[in-house]
Amino acid sequence: MTIDLPHLIHTYGYWAVAGVVALESLGVPVPGETMLIAAATFAGATHRLDIGLVIAAAAAGAIGGDTAGFWIGRGVGWPLLHRYGGRVGLTEPRLKLGQYLFLRHGGKVVFFARFIAALRAFAALLAGANRMQWRRFLMFNALGGIVWAGAIGLGADLFGHQLHRFAAPIGIALLVAVVAVAVAGFIFVRRHEQALIAEAERALPGPIRHRHHHRFW
């Protein structure tokens, strides 16, 4: 989904940050993390936004969006995922992988999913659909949202402060390095995803089932 982030930041400021991050957390294909980076860099470069409030808005959007996603998942998530998950990449092997990971590492999945683009939009929905305990979800969700917003926001703010020092060749080199890291990260995740899917199939053989009566940790 194409969004004019600079226009939103200039026009709506902190509300835009909170709104876009919340929508991404609900599973809507919008660039929540990119919005946080753009707003924090803008804050560092121009001082027209306060970085503390940018981080607070992103954390609030992340926690609020994930909370809504959790309850949607708890209510209608499993039939919804089974019927439409394939359209957004949540195939049955990936759904089984999600169930397996929540069985073994529920709290850690919720926390670290905030830092992984492929999981960030679906972790809360999967947590609700897999009947993770609400209080535990809330704790790890809030912790992940705050740490993620703080780490990404402060890093981008620091970059914004130093932006005027970068000459064009250095900027190009930095862009190439960022792209290389992103590609390497994508390849790493894809390779390990297949190994984890195989492990999930061994642990939960057969058709995927909705486990109503378990509390996942």
C-alpha positions in Angstrom: 0.0 0.0 0.0 1.5 3.4 -1.1 1.4 6.1 1.5 2.9 9.6 1.3 4.7 9.4 4.6 6.3 12.9 4.5 2.9 14.5 3.9 1.4 12.6 6.8 4.2 13.5 9.1 4.0 17.2 8.2 0.2 17.3 8.5 -0.6 15.0 11.4 2.7 14.5 13.2 2.5 12.1 16.2 -1.1 11.0 15.3 0.2 9.8 11.9 2.9 7.8 13.6 0.5 6.1 16.0 -2.1 5.5 13.4 0.1 3.9 10.7 2.0 1.7 13.3 -1.4 0.6 14.7 -2.7 -0.3 11.3 0.4 -2.4 10.5 0.0 -4.2 13.8 -3.5 -5.1 12.8 -2.2 -6.7 9.7 -3.0 -3.9 7.2 -0.2 -3.7 4.6 1.2 -0.2 5.6 4.8 0.7 6.4 4.6 1.1 10.2 8.3 0.7 10.9 9.2 3.0 7.9 6.9 5.6 9.3 8.7 5.5 12.7 12.1 5.8 11.0 10.9 8.6 8.8 9.4 10.5 11.7 12.3 10.0 14.0 14.8 11.0 11.3 12.7 14.1 10.6 12.7 14.9 14.4 16.5 14.6 14.5 17.1 16.6 11.4 14.6 19.5 11.9 13.6 19.4 15.6 10.0 20.1 14.5 8.9 16.9 16.3 10.0 15.8 19.8 11.7 12.4 19.6 10.3 11.3 23.0 6.8 11.9 21.7 7.5 10.2 18.4 8.6 7.1 20.4 5.6 7.3 22.7 3.2 7.5 19.7 4.8 4.5 18.0 4.8 2.5 21.2 1.1 3.4 21.8 0.2 2.5 18.2 2.1 -0.8 18.4 0.5 -1.8 21.7 -3.0 -0.7 20.7 -2.9 -2.3 17.3 -1.6 -5.5 18.6 -4.2 -5.6 21.4 -7.0 -5.2 18.8 -5.4 -7.9 16.7 -5.2 -10.2 19.6 -9.0 -9.9 20.4 -9.9 -10.3 16.7 -7.7 -13.4 16.6 -9.4 -14.7 19.8 -12.9 -14.2 18.4 -12.7 -15.0 14.7 -9.0 -15.5 13.9 -8.9 -19.2 13.3 -11.6 -19.5 10.6 -10.4 -16.2 9.1 -6.8 -17.5 8.9 -7.8 -20.8 7.5 -10.0 -19.2 4.8 -8.0 -16.1 3.8 -4.5 -16.6 5.3 -3.1 -17.8 2.0 -3.8 -14.5 0.3 -1.4 -12.7 2.6 1.2 -15.5 2.7 -0.1 -17.4 5.8 -0.2 -20.8 4.2 -1.1 -23.9 6.2 2.6 -24.8 6.8 3.2 -21.3 8.1 0.0 -21.4 10.3 1.3 -24.7 11.7 4.7 -23.1 12.3 3.0 -20.3 14.2 1.0 -22.7 16.3 4.2 -24.7 17.1 6.1 -21.6 18.0 3.4 -20.3 20.3 3.2 -23.7 22.0 6.9 -23.5 22.8 7.8 -19.9 23.0 4.6 -17.8 23.2 5.9 -14.8 25.1 9.2 -14.6 23.2 7.4 -14.8 19.9 5.2 -11.8 20.8 8.2 -9.8 22.0 10.6 -10.6 19.1 8.0 -10.5 16.3 7.9 -6.7 16.8 11.4 -6.6 15.3 10.7 -8.9 12.4 8.8 -7.5 9.4 7.4 -10.8 8.3 5.9 -11.5 11.7 5.1 -8.0 13.0 1.7 -7.8 11.2 0.4 -11.2 12.2 1.9 -12.1 15.6 -1.0 -10.6 17.7 -3.7 -12.3 15.4 -1.9 -15.6 15.8 -1.5 -15.1 19.5 -5.3 -14.6 19.9 -6.2 -17.4 17.5 -3.9 -19.8 19.4 -5.5 -18.9 22.7 -2.4 -17.3 24.3 -3.1 -16.2 27.9 -4.2 -12.5 27.8 -2.2 -11.1 30.6 1.0 -12.7 29.4 0.3 -11.5 25.9 -0.2 -7.9 27.2 3.0 -8.0 29.2 5.2 -9.1 26.3 3.3 -7.0 23.8 3.8 -3.9 25.8 7.5 -4.7 26.5 8.2 -5.4 22.8 6.4 -2.3 21.6 8.2 0.0 24.0 11.7 -1.5 23.3 11.1 -1.6 19.5 9.9 2.0 19.4 12.7 3.2 21.6 15.5 1.4 19.7 14.3 2.2 16.2 13.3 5.8 17.1 16.5 6.7 18.9 18.7 5.2 16.2 16.8 7.1 13.4 16.9 10.3 15.5 20.7 10.0 15.8 20.9 9.5 12.1 18.8 12.6 11.6 21.1 14.7 13.8 24.1 13.6 11.7 22.3 13.7 8.3 23.9 17.0 7.2 27.4 15.6 7.6 27.0 12.9 4.9 28.4 13.8 1.6 26.8 12.2 -1.5 29.4 9.3 -1.9 29.0 8.3 1.7 25.2 8.4 1.4 25.3 6.1 -1.6 27.6 3.7 0.2 25.3 3.7 3.2 22.3 3.0 1.0 24.2 0.1 -0.7 25.1 -1.3 2.8 21.5 -1.1 4.0 20.2 -2.9 0.9 22.8 -5.6 1.3 21.9 -6.2 4.9 18.2 -6.3 4.1 18.8 -8.9 1.3 21.0 -11.0 3.6 18.4 -10.9 6.4 15.7 -12.0 4.0 17.7 -14.9 2.8 18.6 -15.9 6.4 14.9 -15.8 7.5 13.7 -17.8 4.4 16.3 -20.6 5.0 15.5 -20.9 8.7 11.8 -20.8 8.0 11.9 -24.0 6.0 13.8 -25.8 8.7 11.3 -24.6 11.4 8.4 -25.6 9.2 9.8 -29.1 9.0 10.3 -29.2 12.7 6.7 -28.0 13.3 5.4 -30.7 11.0 7.3 -33.4 13.0 5.9 -32.0 16.3 2.4 -31.5 15.0 1.8 -34.1 12.3 -1.3 -34.2 10.2 -3.9 -31.4 9.4 -3.6 -28.3 11.5 -6.1 -28.2 14.4 -7.5 -25.4 16.5 -6.4 -26.1 20.1 -9.2 -24.5 22.1 -8.2 -25.7 25.6 -4.5 -24.8 25.8 -2.9 -21.8 27.2 0.2 -20.9 25.3 3.3 -19.5 27.0 
